[in-house]
């Protein structure tokens, strides 16, 4: 009932910045916590950050300081600001959102992912 659409990925040089967006649409009553994950080639899916509906952000320790998460509840959009990008940040970035349907049941929705490539 909820669709998530990531955008903002692309090719950037090391040291550059990108801002990813995850927009939620569809039928839901409430949008709960939203999470960014990433998966690099040959590696397992990795937690990036999680942000509550109130805007509190929990970061992966290794990424805190370069990555910043935020959300706009009025627009149902979560953002991931990525700075000082490194080749090791190359991955497909996915967003996940918890939403409550019209039966007051919580579900998780996943986006399709957006590719971030950091290369010279």
TILUM-523408 format. One record per atom (N, C-alpha, C, O, CB): x, y, z. Coordinates in pm, whole numbers, padded with zeros to 5 digits, always signed. Glycine has a CB too. Layout:
// TILUM-523408
XYZ...
This chain:
// TILUM-523408
+00082-00121+00000+00000+00000+00000+00085+00125+00000+00035+00234-00028-00093+00001+00120+00211+00112+00031+00304+00223+00031+00416+00194-00067+00471+00084-00071+00360+00250+00172+00447+00294-00145+00559+00286-00238+00666+00384-00195+00636+00497-00157+00513+00313-00382+00790+00340-00201+00903+00425-00170+00987+00443-00295+01015+00346-00366+00988+00366-00055+01024+00564-00321+01103+00595-00440+01228+00670-00398+01221+00784-00351+01020+00677-00541+01343+00607-00416+01470+00673-00391+01513+00751-00514+01483+00712-00627+01578+00571-00350+01582+00858-00491+01638+00937-00600+01762+01009-00550+01786+01019-00430+01534+01037-00654+01839+01059-00643+01955+01137-00610+02088+01068-00628+02193+01131-00615+01944+01181-00473+02086+00940-00659+02210+00869-00679+02277+00909-00809+02218+00978-00893+02185+00721-00678+02399+00866-00823+02473+00897-00943+02621+00874-00924+02665+00811-00828+02448+01038-00985+02697+00926-01017+02843+00914-01016+02903+01044-00965+02875+01151-01018+02896+00880-01157+02986+01033-00864+03055+01149-00808+03201+01115-00784+03237+00998-00772+02988+01196-00677+03282+01217-00778+03423+01199-00750+03446+01189-00600+03367+01241-00521+03505+01312-00809+03554+01124-00560+03587+01122-00418+03595+01263-00361+03648+01355-00424+03720+01050-00396+03540+01279-00243+03533+01409-00180+03407+01486-00211+03380+01589-00149+03648+01489-00221+03330+01439-00306+03208+01506-00343+03093+01475-00250+03108+01403-00151+03171+01469-00482+02979+01530-00283+02860+01516-00201+02741+01476-00287+02734+01507-00406+02831+01645-00126+02649+01409-00224+02521+01376-00284+02414+01383-00178+02440+01361-00060+02524+01236-00349+02294+01415-00220+02180+01408-00132+02077+01314-00192+02024+01338-00301+02120+01547-00107+02049+01208-00121+01948+01113-00162+01815+01146-00098+01808+01200+00012+01991+00971-00126+01710+01112-00170+01576+01132-00119+01500+01001-00126+01522+00919-00215+01502+01241-00198+01412+00982-00032+01322+00868-00030+01183+00921-00006+01151+00968+00104+01363+00763+00078+01101+00915-00106+00965+00968-00099+00865+00855-00084+00866+00759-00161+00934+01053-00223+00779+00868+00013+00675+00770+00038+00543+00818-00020+00505+00934-00006+00660+00742+00188+00474+00728-00086+00344+00760-00141+00254+00638-00128+00300+00528-00099+00355+00805-00289+00127+00659-00151+00031+00550-00144-00069+00570-00033-00095+00682+00011+00103+00421-00125-00123+00460+00012-00228+00463+00112-00173+00418+00247-00134+00303+00263-00346+00374+00071-00171+00509+00340-00129+00477+00475-00184+00581+00570-00217+00693+00531+00025+00469+00486-00194+00543+00694-00243+00633+00797-00128+00709+00861-00135+00830+00879-00321+00555+00902-00024+00637+00895+00092+00697+00960+00219+00641+00901+00225+00525+00860+00087+00674+01112+00320+00724+00899+00452+00683+00855+00543+00687+00976+00563+00792+01037+00504+00775+00740+00599+00573+01008+00683+00563+01126+00829+00583+01094+00866+00668+01012+00663+00431+01192+00912+00504+01158+01056+00516+01139+01095+00486+00995+01035+00401+00929+01130+00422+01234+01196+00556+00949+01249+00534+00816+01398+00507+00830+01465+00561+00917+01222+00655+00723+01448+00422+00742+01584+00373+00753+01652+00376+00617+01591+00345+00515+01586+00232+00812+01779+00412+00619+01864+00398+00501+01957+00279+00521+02017+00262+00627+01946+00528+00476+01967+00198+00419+02062+00089+00411+02144+00105+00283+02108+00181+00194+01991-00049+00416+02253+00033+00278+02329+00028+00154+02389-00110+00138+02411-00182+00235+02438+00136+00151+02414-00145+00014+02475-00273-00016+02577-00254-00128+02542-00219-00241+02368-00378-00056+02701-00277-00094+02809-00266-00190+02829-00400-00260+02789-00504-00207+02939-00221-00121+02890-00398-00377+02914-00524-00448+02993-00622-00363+03098-00588-00308+02987-00498-00579+02943-00743-00353+03011-00846-00278+03000-00836-00129+03063-00913-00057+03150-00846-00314+02921-00743-00079+02907-00725+00064+02761-00738+00105+02670-00726+00024+02962-00589+00106+02742-00762+00233+02607-00772+00286+02545-00634+00302+02615-00532+00306+02608-00845+00421+02415-00632+00310+02344-00508+00332+02388-00447+00465+02402-00517+00565+02192-00532+00331+02408-00318+00463+02464-00247+00577+02369-00136+00622+02315-00062+00540+02601-00188+00542+02350-00126+00750+02271-00019+00808+02345+00113+00797+02465+00121+00826+02238-00050+00955+02274+00215+00754+02333+00348+00741+02283+00439+00852+02362+00490+00932+02299+00409+00603+02154+00460+00856+02094+00538+00962+01946+00511+00970+01884+00462+00875+02120+00686+00942+01891+00543+01083+01749+00528+01108+01699+00658+01167+01767+00719+01250+01719+00408+01203+01582+00701+01126+01527+00825+01178+01382+00802+01220+01302+00751+01143+01537+00938+01074+01352+00841+01341+01218+00823+01394+01122+00923+01333+01163+01017+01264+01219+00834+01545+00994+00904+01361+00896+00998+01308+00909+01136+01369+00860+01234+01313+00756+00945+01331+00975+01145+01484+01000+01274+01546+01129+01340+01498+01158+01454+01535+01004+01258+01694+01205+01270+01415+01325+01328+01360+01454+01288+01429+01560+01339+01393+01313+01471+01362+01448+01201+01527+01568+01155+01594+01643+01056+01507+01585+00960+01457+01534+01092+01730+01771+01080+01489+01852+01001+01396+01953+00917+01472+02023+00966+01560+01923+01092+01296+01959+00791+01437+02063+00700+01482+02152+00666+01363+02103+00624+01258+02002+00572+01546+02281+00684+01380+02376+00664+01272+02461+00540+01293+02492+00503+01406+02464+00784+01257+02497+00478+01184+02606+00382+01191+02731+00454+01236+02763+00563+01187+02628+00311+01053+02802+00395+01330+02914+00464+01393+03016+00512+01290+03066+00625+01299+02981+00373+01494+03048+00429+01194+03153+00463+01098+03113+00574+01002+03199+00633+00938+03191+00341+01021+02986+00602+00991+02937+00702+00897+02901+00834+00961+02888+00936+00892+02819+00648+00825+02885+00834+01089+02848+00957+01157+02957+01061+01141+03075+01035+01165+02821+00930+01306+02917+01179+01099+03011+01286+01072+03017+01320+00925+03036+01437+00890+03146+01248+01121+03002+01222+00840+02997+01245+00696+02855+01239+00642+02821+01308+00546+03083+01145+00624+02773+01157+00702+02636+01138+00656+02539+01201+00754+02561+01197+00875+02603+00987+00637+02434+01261+00702+02332+01323+00783+02194+01282+00733+02166+01290+00613+02347+01476+00783+02111+01238+00824+01976+01202+00789+01876+01305+00838+01896+01368+00941+01942+01066+00845+01770+01321+00763+01663+01411+00803+01535+01364+00735+01537+01279+00647+01696+01559+00766+01425+01422+00776+01298+01388+00712+01205+01508+00717+01214+01594+00804+01232+01267+00781+01117+01509+00621+01014+01612+00612+00881+01539+00619+00835+01482+00520+01028+01697+00479+00820+01542+00735+00697+01467+00754+00581+01524+00673+00489+01450+00636+00661+01465+00901+00584+01652+00646+00478+01712+00565+00481+01659+00423+00377+01647+00358+00491+01863+00565+00601+01626+00374+00616+01576+00238+00637+01425+00233+00643+01367+00125+00731+01645+00171+00649+01363+00349+00677+01219+00357+00804+01182+00283+00807+01087+00205+00559+01139+00300+00908+01258+00308+01035+01237+00242+01145+01226+00347+01150+01304+00442+01066+01350+00144+01232+01130+00329+01351+01116+00408+01471+01147+00320+01473+01112+00202+01362+00974+00469+01569+01213+00378+01688+01253+00305+01812+01190+00365+01818+01158+00483+01701+01405+00304+01909+01173+00280+02042+01129+00322+02143+01221+00257+02167+01212+00136+02068+00979+00286+02203+01308+00335+02308+01395+00287+02441+01326+00308+02477+01293+00420+02304+01532+00359+02513+01305+00201+02639+01234+00204+02749+01329+00162+02746+01385+00052+02635+01110+00113+02846+01347+00248+02957+01438+00222+03090+01364+00228+03100+01255+00286+02956+01554+00322+03189+01425+00168+03324+01369+00164+03318+01222+00124+03370+01135+00193+03394+01385+00300+03254+01199+00014+03231+01062-00030+03362+00993-00067+03455+01055-00118+03137+01060-00148+03365+00867-00039+03481+00783-00064+03442+00670-00157+03324+00634-00165+03539+00728+00068+03539+00613-00228+03505+00498-00313+03436+00386-00237+03355+00313-00294+03631+00445-00379+03468+00373-00110+03407+00269-00029+03258+00294-00004+03187+00204+00042+03478+00258+00102+03212+00414-00033+03070+00444-00020+02989+00396-00139+02866+00401-00137+03050+00592-00002+03057+00350-00241+02987+00299-00358+02897+00183-00319+02943+00084-00262+03087+00256-00467+02771+00196-00351+02674+00094-00313+02539+00131-00371+02518+00242-00421+02665+00079-00158+02449+00037-00364+02308+00067-00387+02248+00107-00254+02259+00033-00156+02232-00055-00451+02187+00221-00250+02129+00272-00127+01978+00250-00130+01909+00288-00224+02162+00422-00109+01930+00188-00024+01789+00153-00012+01726+00227+00105+01792+00253+00206+01772+00001+00004+01601+00259+00091+01527+00312+00204+01417+00216+00244+01363+00143+00161+01469+00450+00172+01386+00217+00370+01279+00138+00426+01194+00228+00515+01246+00317+00582+01335+00016+00506+01066+00204+00515+00977+00282+00598+00875+00191+00663+00826+00096+00603+00908+00391+00516+00843+00223+00786+00735+00155+00854+00611+00243+00845+00616+00363+00871+00771+00124+01003+00501+00182+00806+00378+00257+00792+00262+00180+00852+00265+00057+00860+00351+00288+00645+00161+00252+00893+00040+00193+00947-00071+00203+00843-00099+00311+00791-00002+00261+01079-00132+00090+00815-00239+00089+00717-00371+00129+00783-00376+00163+00901-00251-00048+00652-00476+00123+00704-00606+00169+00753-00672+00070+00849-00777+00100+00905-00697+00194+00637-00611-00046+00868-00654-00139+00971-00570-00127+01097-00579-00212+01187-00648-00281+00918-00490-00023+01104-00403+00003+01219-00297-00104+01236-00256-00134+01348-00486+00014+01346-00252-00160+01126-00147-00261+01126-00022-00202+01065-00026-00137+00960-00192-00389+01048+00090-00223+01131+00216-00171+01083+00282-00266+00984+00279-00388+01001+00310-00145+01201+00339-00209+00880+00410-00283+00777+00541-00212+00745+00560-00095+00778+00323-00298+00651+00629-00284+00681+00752-00226+00628+00745-00223+00476+00699-00318+00412+00874-00306+00675+00791-00115+00421+00802-00100+00277+00946-00070+00240+01017-00001+00313+00707+00010+00224+00988-00121+00127+01124-00101+00077+01120-00033-00058+01031-00058-00140+01199-00234+00067+01217+00053-00080+01234+00111-00212+01316+00021-00301+01367-00082-00257+01298+00246-00202+01329+00060-00426+01403-00018-00523+01553+00006-00518+01631-00073-00572+01354+00011-00660+01593+00112-00453+01734+00144-00441+01781+00243-00545+01724+00253-00654+01815+00019-00449+01884+00314-00511+01948+00405-00605+02099+00386-00597+02156+00374-00489+01909+00553-00574+02162+00384-00712+02304+00354-00720+02386+00479-00692+02363+00585-00750+02340+00298-00858+02481+00465-00603+02580+00569-00576+02716+00512-00612+02758+00409-00559+02576+00616-00427+02785+00580-00700+02917+00537-00741+03015+00651-00717+02997+00761-00769+02918+00493-00889+03117+00624-00640+03219+00723-00608+03348+00677-00674+03408+00577-00634+03237+00740-00453+03390+00750-00773+03506+00708-00850+03569+00828-00918+03502+00926-00952+03466+00602-00954+03700+00818-00938+03772+00920-01012+03762+00898-01162+03818+00976-01240+03916+00922-00970
